[in-house]
Amino acid sequence: MTTLDSTVDYDVLIPNNVALASDARVRRGLERWHPGYIDWWMDMGPDGFQTSDVYLRTAVRVESKGADKWAVFDYVKMPDYRWGILLAPQDPDRKIPFGRHVGEPAWQEVPGEYRAMLRRLIVIQGDTEPASVEQQRFLGKTAPSLYDMRNLFQVNVEEGRHLWAMVYLLQKYFGRDGREEAGELLRRRSGSDDAPRMLGAFNEETPDWLSFFLFTFFTDRDGRMQLESLAQSGFDPLSRTCRFMLTEEAFHMFVGETGVTRIVQRTCEAMREAGIDDPTDVEAVRALGVIDLPTIQKKVNLHYSLTLDLFGSELSTNSANFFNAGLKGRFREHRLDDDHRLHKATYGIPEPSNGAWKTVEHPALNALNARLRDDFTGDCSLGVGRWNKTIRQAGVDFEITLPHVAFHRQIGVYRDLHATPDGEIVPEDEWTRRRHEWLPDDGDRAFIESLMNPEFRPGHYASWIAEPRIRINHKPGDFEWVKLAEA
């Protein structure tokens, strides 16, 4: 493998920039945890490809230096991947940017009064990282190309590195409690009846590649929003950890957005080649071996609504307490022009009123989840707009939209409502009768599954997805992204 930069410590098992070599207690704790992690990876990581050489990006530093980059690319077997612990550079003059402690020096140690709250934030974030790997473990077997397989595995190993980052914080700053929590992160399993993952969306299946691309577009974007909020934390080690994680998270969203773009592009190309003008003629479009746009819309409705639930209840005392304590801020808190305390501020939340929607003002401290969710929606809209640009450029009359915030919600102020994607409140029996219009049904799932046939020849792609316009690290079209091990 490529020789790594000397600023990363390879004197110990775990590459890092946190001086593990001089922190014997934490190093021993992580080295004891490592075998359990490898056991988990072999058991729950990408199934069938652990001995394959994969062209992966490995983080080697937190900043680029001249011509040097923060990561290197090379072939590596995934169990041998260097899951390192890398934090953004420390600013010795950094101040807490929000809450009751705004303007005070950032904490380098855990403040005793907030110990339990801070540990919970770290554990919840840590739990999402292995969960997504578990959800995606079988996708490699149906990859539409070696390029897409490589991108899946890159996402997987980086989610593993993010787990390492959270486990380091637990081991470094929370003693025995932290070590126990680190063990629990390896015990829980996505979808388990006995020990499920902590957040609902991370117990759902990711059964096909359209689901994977929408997961990385929506759910990893939620991850970005949460990391941005935690990057504002007054607890400086958490802030620095999340700031570097955001560097890698950007690639995960790239995979999702470009993946859906390529599916949409191929569908429109196939329609044009076959002379089909009506995108709602589902049977005719499916006969071309591509995914029809109405089914893509249904899948968008599903994944978007599931991801909205990850933000929690729109009105939350816990979020207010996290903010007041200086532990978790708002999205890009440092760019907001207010007092960063929110004592008298309000925030509007749409609520049903006499058959219409009315914006009701609530204390901004209690509505922090709603605000973060709205920031998320605005960011998603940009990507959806790019999908629609691809559709327009192909001359197809169809527009993908995000459903109303109240549609298909299981958590928060909308959970007992039966709203259509357009925001119309309807009786429960009508919603149930019409749900197949808005969400994938068994027939939709079966059709998508029928397309999930692997394409493992270098430079070739499945019939339902277009070739990428830009490839990773400027490699040629027939590059062997994954060297498949002999059976």
C-alpha positions in Angstrom: 0.0 0.0 0.0 1.1 3.6 -0.5 3.4 4.9 2.2 1.4 7.2 4.4 2.3 10.6 5.7 4.6 10.8 8.8 2.1 13.1 10.6 -0.1 10.0 11.1 1.1 7.8 13.8 1.7 4.2 12.6 3.8 3.2 15.6 0.6 1.7 17.1 -2.1 -0.5 15.6 -4.5 2.4 15.0 -3.5 5.3 12.7 -4.3 8.6 14.3 -3.5 12.3 15.0 -4.5 12.2 18.7 -1.2 10.9 20.2 -2.4 7.4 21.0 1.2 6.3 21.4 1.4 8.4 24.6 -2.0 7.6 25.9 -1.6 4.0 27.1 -5.0 3.7 28.7 -7.0 4.7 25.7 -4.7 2.8 23.3 -5.2 -0.4 25.3 -8.9 0.1 25.4 -9.1 0.6 21.6 -6.8 -2.4 21.0 -9.1 -4.5 23.1 -12.1 -3.3 21.2 -10.5 -3.8 17.8 -10.9 -7.6 17.6 -14.6 -7.3 18.4 -14.9 -4.7 15.7 -13.2 -7.0 13.1 -15.5 -9.8 14.2 -18.5 -7.5 13.6 -17.1 -6.4 10.2 -16.6 -10.0 9.1 -20.0 -11.0 10.3 -22.0 -7.9 9.2 -19.9 -6.1 6.7 -20.1 -6.5 2.9 -21.1 -10.1 2.3 -18.9 -12.1 -0.1 -16.3 -9.5 -0.9 -14.0 -9.4 2.2 -11.1 -11.0 0.3 -11.4 -8.8 -2.8 -9.0 -6.0 -3.5 -11.0 -2.7 -3.7 -9.7 0.7 -4.9 -10.4 2.7 -1.8 -9.7 6.1 -0.4 -7.9 6.2 3.0 -7.7 9.3 5.1 -4.1 10.0 6.1 -4.3 13.6 7.4 -6.8 16.3 8.1 -5.5 19.0 5.9 -3.9 19.1 2.4 -0.4 20.4 2.3 0.7 21.9 -1.0 0.5 19.1 -3.6 -0.3 16.5 -0.9 -3.9 15.5 -0.4 -5.7 14.5 2.8 -6.3 11.0 1.5 -4.6 8.3 -0.7 -6.1 5.8 -3.1 -4.9 2.3 -3.4 -6.2 -1.3 -3.5 -6.9 -2.8 -0.1 -8.9 -5.7 1.3 -11.6 -4.2 3.4 -10.7 -6.1 6.7 -7.2 -4.5 6.3 -8.5 -1.0 5.8 -6.8 1.6 8.1 -9.7 2.8 10.2 -8.1 5.8 11.8 -8.9 8.4 14.4 -8.5 11.9 12.9 -9.7 15.1 14.3 -9.7 18.6 12.7 -7.0 20.9 14.0 -7.5 22.5 17.4 -8.1 26.2 17.8 -6.8 27.2 21.2 -8.9 30.3 21.2 -12.2 28.7 20.3 -15.2 29.8 22.2 -18.6 28.1 22.8 -20.8 29.5 20.1 -24.3 29.2 21.6 -26.4 28.5 24.6 -26.0 29.7 28.2 -22.2 29.4 28.0 -21.8 31.3 24.7 -18.5 33.2 24.6 -16.8 31.0 27.2 -13.7 28.9 26.3 -14.6 25.6 24.6 -14.4 22.6 26.9 -11.5 20.2 26.4 -12.8 17.8 29.0 -16.4 16.7 29.6 -18.2 19.2 31.9 -19.6 17.1 34.8 -23.1 18.5 34.8 -23.5 17.5 31.1 -21.8 14.2 31.2 -24.9 12.0 30.6 -26.3 14.3 27.9 -23.1 14.4 26.0 -22.6 10.6 26.2 -26.1 10.1 24.8 -25.4 12.4 21.8 -22.2 10.5 21.0 -23.8 7.1 21.4 -26.7 7.9 19.1 -24.4 9.3 16.4 -22.1 6.3 16.8 -25.0 3.8 16.5 -26.0 5.1 13.1 -22.6 4.3 11.6 -22.5 0.5 11.8 -26.2 0.4 11.3 -26.0 1.6 7.7 -23.2 -1.0 6.9 -25.5 -3.7 8.2 -28.4 -2.5 6.1 -26.2 -2.5 2.9 -24.2 -5.7 3.5 -25.8 -7.8 0.6 -25.9 -5.0 -2.0 -22.5 -5.9 -3.5 -23.9 -9.1 -5.0 -26.3 -7.1 -7.2 -24.0 -4.2 -8.0 -24.8 -2.6 -11.4 -21.1 -2.1 -12.1 -17.7 -2.4 -10.4 -17.7 1.4 -10.2 -20.9 1.4 -8.1 -19.6 -1.6 -6.1 -16.5 0.3 -5.2 -18.5 3.4 -4.2 -20.7 1.2 -1.9 -17.6 -0.2 -0.2 -16.1 3.2 0.2 -19.2 4.4 1.9 -19.1 1.3 4.1 -15.5 1.6 5.3 -15.9 5.3 6.0 -19.0 4.6 8.1 -16.8 2.1 10.0 -14.2 4.9 10.5 -16.8 7.2 11.8 -17.8 4.5 14.3 -14.1 4.4 15.4 -14.2 8.2 15.8 -17.2 8.0 18.2 -15.7 5.0 20.1 -12.5 7.0 20.6 -14.5 9.8 22.3 -16.3 7.3 24.5 -13.1 5.5 25.5 -11.1 8.7 26.0 -13.6 10.8 28.0 -16.1 8.5 29.6 -14.1 5.8 31.3 -15.9 2.5 32.2 -19.3 3.8 31.0 -17.7 4.7 27.7 -16.1 1.3 27.3 -19.5 -0.4 28.0 -21.2 1.8 25.5 -18.5 1.0 22.9 -19.3 -2.6 23.3 -23.0 -2.1 22.9 -22.4 -0.4 19.6 -21.1 -3.8 18.3 -23.9 -5.8 20.0 -26.9 -4.1 18.4 -28.0 -5.1 14.9 -30.1 -3.3 12.3 -33.6 -4.9 12.3 -32.9 -7.1 15.2 -36.0 -8.0 17.4 -33.8 -8.3 20.5 -31.2 -5.6 20.1 -32.3 -3.2 17.3 -30.4 0.0 16.3 -31.5 3.1 18.2 -33.2 5.0 15.4 -36.1 3.6 13.4 -34.8 4.4 9.9 -31.7 2.4 10.6 -33.7 -0.8 11.2 -35.3 -0.6 7.7 -34.0 -2.8 4.9 -31.9 -1.5 2.0 -33.0 -4.2 -0.5 -31.9 -2.7 -3.8 -29.7 -0.1 -5.4 -32.3 2.6 -5.9 -32.9 2.3 -2.2 -29.2 2.6 -1.6 -28.9 5.7 -3.7 -31.9 7.3 -2.0 -30.5 6.3 1.4 -27.2 8.0 0.7 -29.0 11.1 -0.7 -31.5 11.5 2.1 -30.3 9.7 5.2 -26.6 10.6 4.8 -27.8 14.1 4.2 -29.5 13.9 7.6 -26.2 12.6 8.9 -24.5 15.7 7.5 -27.0 18.0 9.2 -26.5 16.2 12.5 -22.7 16.4 12.2 -22.9 20.1 11.3 -24.9 20.6 14.5 -22.5 18.6 16.6 -19.5 20.4 14.9 -20.7 23.5 16.7 -20.5 21.8 20.1 -18.9 23.5 23.0 -17.2 20.1 23.8 -14.2 20.7 21.5 -13.1 17.1 20.9 -16.6 16.3 19.6 -16.6 19.4 17.4 -13.2 18.6 15.9 -14.2 15.0 15.3 -17.4 15.9 13.5 -15.7 18.6 11.4 -13.4 16.0 9.8 -16.2 13.5 9.4 -18.0 16.0 7.3 -15.2 15.8 4.8 -16.0 12.2 4.1 -19.7 12.5 4.4 -19.8 14.8 1.3 -18.8 11.8 -0.8 -21.7 9.7 0.5 -24.2 12.3 -0.6 -22.4 12.5 -4.0 -22.9 8.8 -4.4 -26.6 9.2 -3.8 -27.3 12.2 -5.9 -25.3 11.1 -8.9 -26.7 7.5 -8.6 -30.3 8.7 -8.9 -29.3 11.1 -11.6 -27.9 8.2 -13.7 -31.0 6.1 -13.1 -33.2 9.0 -14.2 -31.0 9.7 -17.2 -31.0 6.1 -18.4 -34.8 5.9 -18.0 -35.3 9.1 -20.1 -32.8 7.8 -22.7 -34.6 4.5 -23.1 -38.0 6.3 -23.4 -36.6 8.5 -26.2 -35.0 5.6 -28.0 -38.3 3.7 -27.9 -40.4 6.7 -28.8 -42.4 6.7 -25.6 -43.7 10.1 -24.6 -45.8 9.3 -21.6 -43.8 8.7 -18.5 -46.8 7.4 -16.7 -47.2 4.5 -19.1 -45.5 2.3 -16.5 -45.8 -1.0 -18.2 -44.3 0.3 -21.5 -41.4 1.9 -19.7 -40.7 -1.1 -17.5 -40.6 -3.3 -20.6 -37.5 -1.4 -21.6 -35.6 -2.7 -18.6 -35.4 0.6 -16.8 -37.1 2.1 -13.7 -40.2 4.2 -14.5 -40.3 7.8 -13.1 -43.5 7.3 -11.1 -41.9 4.4 -9.2 -38.8 6.6 -8.5 -41.3 9.2 -7.1 -42.8 6.6 -4.8 -39.4 5.7 -3.5 -38.5 9.3 -3.0 -41.7 9.7 -1.0 -40.7 6.7 1.2 -37.1 7.6 1.9 -37.8 11.3 2.4 -40.5 10.7 5.0 -38.5 8.0 6.8 -35.6 10.4 7.0 -37.8 13.2 8.4 -38.5 11.0 11.4 -34.8 10.9 12.2 -35.0 14.5 13.2 -37.3 13.6 16.1 -40.3 15.5 17.3 -40.7 19.0 15.9 -41.1 20.3 19.4 -38.5 18.8 21.8 -37.4 19.6 25.3 -34.3 17.5 24.8 -33.1 19.5 21.9 -33.7 22.7 23.9 -31.6 21.3 26.7 -28.8 20.2 24.4 -28.7 23.7 22.9 -28.8 25.5 26.2 -26.0 23.4 27.5 -23.8 24.3 24.5 -23.6 20.6 23.3 -25.5 20.7 20.0 -26.1 23.8 18.0 -28.0 24.6 14.8 -27.0 23.9 11.3 -24.1 26.3 10.6 -24.6 28.1 13.8 -21.6 30.3 13.2 -23.3 31.9 10.2 -26.5 32.8 12.0 -27.0 36.4 13.0 -28.8 36.4 16.3 -28.0 36.2 20.0 -27.3 32.4 19.9 -29.4 32.0 23.0 -32.9 32.1 21.6 -34.5 33.3 24.8 -37.3 35.2 23.1 -37.1 33.9 19.5 -39.9 31.9 17.8 -40.1 29.5 14.9 -43.1 28.7 12.8 -44.3 25.1 12.3 -47.1 24.2 9.8 -50.2 22.8 11.6 -53.6 21.8 10.2 -56.4 24.3 10.8 -59.9 24.0 9.3 -58.8 21.9 6.4 -55.8 24.1 5.6 -52.3 24.6 6.9 -51.5 27.5 9.2 -48.0 28.4 10.5 -48.0 28.5 14.2 -45.2 30.2 16.1 -43.5 28.3 18.9 -40.5 29.1 21.1 -37.4 28.6 18.9 -35.6 26.7 21.6 -38.3 24.0 21.5 -38.5 24.0 17.7 -34.9 23.3 17.0 -35.6 19.9 15.4 -38.2 21.6 13.1 -35.7 24.2 12.1 -33.0 21.6 11.3 -35.5 19.5 9.4 -36.4 22.6 7.3 -32.7 23.2 6.6 -32.5 19.6 5.5 -35.5 20.0 3.2 -34.0 23.1 1.6 -30.8 21.2 0.9 -32.6 18.2 -0.5 -34.6 20.5 -2.9 -31.3 21.5 -4.6 -30.5 17.9 -5.5 -34.0 17.1 -6.6 -33.8 20.2 -8.8 -30.8 18.7 -10.5 -32.7 15.4 -11.1 -35.5 17.4 -12.7 -33.0 19.3 -14.9 -31.9 15.9 -16.3 -35.5 15.0 -17.0 -36.3 18.4 -18.7 -33.1 18.2 -20.8 -34.3 14.8 -22.1 -37.6 16.4 -23.1 -39.7 14.3 -20.8 -42.8 15.9 -19.1 -42.3 14.8 -15.5 -41.2 16.4 -12.2 -40.0 14.7 -9.1 -41.2 16.4 -5.9 -40.7 16.2 -2.2 -43.9 15.2 -0.4 -45.5 17.4 2.3 -43.8 17.4 5.7 -46.8 15.7 7.2 -46.9 12.8 4.7 -46.2 9.3 6.1 -44.9 10.4 9.4 -44.4 8.1 12.5 -42.9 10.6 14.8 -43.7 14.2 15.9 -46.7 16.5 15.6 -47.9 14.8 12.3 -47.8 11.2 13.4 -51.6 10.9 13.8 -52.5 12.7 10.6 -53.2 11.0 7.3 -51.8 13.5 4.8 -51.3 13.0 1.0 -48.0 14.0 -0.6 -49.8 17.2 -1.5 -50.6 17.9 2.1 -54.3 17.1 1.9 -55.7 15.6 5.2 -57.9 12.6 4.3 -59.7 9.9 6.3 -57.6 7.0 7.4 -59.5 4.5 5.2 -59.0 6.6 2.1 -55.3 7.0 2.9 -54.9 3.2 3.3 -56.9 2.6 0.1 -54.7 5.0 -1.9 -51.2 4.4 -0.3 -50.1 2.3 -3.3 -50.4 5.6 -5.4 -47.8 7.2 -3.2 -45.6 4.5 -1.7 -44.0 1.4 -3.3 -46.2 -1.7 -3.2 -45.3 -5.4 -3.6 -45.4 -5.1 -7.4 -43.1 -2.1 -7.5 -40.6 -3.9 -5.2 -40.7 -7.1 -7.2 -40.1 -5.2 -10.4 -37.1 -3.3 -9.0 -35.7 -6.6 -7.6 -36.1 -8.2 -11.0 -33.6 -5.6 -12.4 -31.0 -6.2 -9.7 -28.7 -8.5 -11.8 -25.0 -7.9 -11.2 -22.7 -6.5 -13.9 -19.1 -7.3 -12.9 -17.3 -6.7 -16.2 -15.0 -3.7 -16.1 -16.5 -0.7 -18.0 -20.0 -2.2 -18.3 -23.2 -1.1 -16.6 -26.6 -2.6 -15.9 -29.4 -1.7 -18.3 -31.2 0.6 -15.8 -28.4 3.0 -15.0 -26.2 5.3 -17.1 -22.4 5.4 -17.1 -21.0 8.1 -14.8 -19.8 11.3 -16.4 -17.1 11.9 -13.7 -15.2 8.9 -12.2 -13.4 8.7 -9.0 -9.8 9.9 -9.1 -10.0 10.5 -12.9 -9.7 6.8 -13.7 -10.5 5.5 -17.2 -13.9 3.9 -18.1 -12.6 0.3 -18.1 -10.8 0.7 -14.7 -11.0 -2.4 -12.5 -12.5 -0.8 -9.4 -12.8 -4.1 -7.6 -10.6 -7.1 -8.2 -13.0 -9.9 -7.5 -11.5 -12.8 -5.6 -11.7 -16.2 -7.2 -14.6 -18.3 -5.9 
